[in-house]
Amino acid sequence: MDAPMDKGLSRRERQVMDILFRLGQASAQDVMDALPDPPSYSATRALLSTLEQKKLIVVHSKDSRKYIYKPAI
């Protein structure tokens, strides 16, 4: 990913963004399934929350207790 948002992201954050760009949208479990050597579910949710706070991703929809994330751009 060579987008301007690449600056200031950790390796894991870049991996998550790559996954979201590739899939278009994904749940935390989808991201975990696509990550090499994935962290725990709660750590994955924390990564997604951090990226949301950085305004790089948005919560696209909420299906019951499952959030679907997509890139903000």
C-alpha positions in Angstrom: 0.0 0.0 0.0 1.6 3.2 -1.1 -1.3 5.5 0.0 -0.5 8.7 1.9 -2.0 7.2 5.0 0.9 4.7 5.1 3.0 7.2 7.1 2.8 6.7 10.9 1.2 3.3 10.8 2.6 0.3 12.6 3.3 -2.9 10.7 0.1 -4.5 12.0 -1.9 -1.4 11.2 -0.6 -1.5 7.6 -1.4 -5.2 7.4 -5.0 -4.5 8.5 -5.4 -1.7 6.0 -4.1 -3.9 3.2 -6.7 -6.5 4.2 -9.5 -4.0 4.3 -8.5 -2.6 0.9 -8.2 -6.1 -0.6 -11.6 -7.3 0.8 -13.4 -4.0 0.6 -15.0 -4.5 4.0 -14.4 -7.0 6.8 -15.3 -8.0 10.3 -12.7 -8.4 13.1 -12.9 -12.1 12.5 -12.3 -11.7 8.8 -9.3 -9.5 9.5 -7.9 -12.1 12.0 -8.4 -14.9 9.4 -6.4 -13.0 6.9 -3.5 -11.9 9.2 -0.3 -13.9 9.3 0.2 -15.0 12.9 -2.9 -13.2 14.1 -3.2 -11.6 17.5 -6.1 -12.4 19.8 -9.7 -11.3 18.9 -9.6 -8.4 21.4 -6.2 -7.2 20.1 -7.6 -7.3 16.6 -10.6 -5.2 17.7 -8.2 -2.8 19.4 -6.3 -2.4 16.2 -9.5 -1.7 14.3 -10.5 0.8 17.0 -7.2 2.6 16.7 -7.5 2.8 12.9 -11.1 4.2 13.4 -9.8 6.8 15.8 -7.2 7.8 13.2 -10.1 8.2 10.8 -8.6 5.6 8.4 -11.5 3.2 8.6 -15.2 3.6 9.3 -17.7 1.2 10.7 -19.8 0.4 7.7 -22.6 -1.4 9.5 -23.4 -3.2 12.6 -25.1 -6.6 12.4 -26.2 -7.6 15.9 -22.9 -7.6 17.8 -20.7 -7.8 14.7 -19.2 -4.7 13.2 -18.2 -4.5 9.6 -15.3 -2.1 8.8 -14.2 -0.6 5.5 -11.5 1.9 4.5 -12.4 5.5 4.9 -11.2 6.4 1.4 
